[in-house]
Amino acid sequence: MKLLIFLTFFLLLSSCGPNYTKKAVPPTEKGEVDLKDWDFIKNGPFELDGSWALYWKRFIPLKDVLNNKLPDQRPLYLKGSSLWDKNLKLPGTSYGTLIMKIKNLKQTEKLRIYFHVLATSSETFITDGKKTIHLKSGVISKNKENNIPQGLRFDRDISLMGKDLTIVIHIANFHYRAGGFYWAPKIYHKESHFSLLSQETTIVFFVMGAFFIVAVYHLAIFTQRKKDYSSLFLGLFCLVALSRFFSFGHYSFIFSPEPSLFFFVLEKKFEYLSMIYFFPCLFEYLFLILKIQDRISQLIKKYLLYVSLVLSLFPLILSPSYFTHKLILNSILMIVLLYSV
């Protein structure tokens, strides 16, 4: 009955959503997209997920872009939800300029644009040729010594700007496996949505608050009942999940509003360590409450724990530019898959 109730509520909640038309997304070609047929109320938010023009190892001034004084080099084209090591097979540490031109926007008096975190430092300009919005996350530089990463999001009103917009992003990465987009920027109608940034932040902090309450409650129980290890591991599991949400969400700016390499490195270490320890804590709890005693299950759990402990040495010892590489990440994901199986 409990399972039936859970599945019923899960299906009801997961079925709720906006009723948008399933209109074909306008193609983005060579860093340009025409939105003359896109209605933000009927068709929903538009993700700038198409190909952005990328000028590798160049910081092109905004005025040069507007005056069409671009370098002679042929631009690359980066998908708007991809890092450049995966999408373009480029070296992870470098810098460049991303350009997107948006034409024929509708409902320009009530639009907003949401930028998720960019990897890993950026300076963004949104302009119609007359009015310019300037957004900055971290300190961009052409070398590692002066570059400081930071994970800021931006949700800005672009009302009263022209129908044709140009977005120029100076982006640099020297402290992560690659630069680029974690998620695609979105343009949306502000009367059809709450602020996307506020909506996302509210949900994440609600979930983190729930994990924090459960963690404190069960760790408090363990202090009173020293032999109740199930409460200990459930509390630890909730703390690991809490740190995962916090670090993966790039919320270290709460402690350091100014760009800080120390907090960025700490954030990435917690992000990877929480991914590694998530399942060991959960399985210790499940084995205790389900009283699983068979030898094979215990043996598998023990070896998976040993491998997890070895993998955790990489985030502890190395810098993010090394332990975030695909070889280590894929090893961690393989352990997660084995735990799931």
Helices and strands as residue ranges (DSSP letters): H 2-14, E 32-34, E 46-47, E 51-56, H 62-66, E 76-79, H 84-87, E 94-103, G 108-110, E 111-115, E 118-119, E 121-127, E 132-137, E 154-157, E 165-173, E 180-181, E 186-189, H 196-224, H 229-248, G 252-254, H 261-289, H 295-311, H 313-317, H 320-323, H 326-340
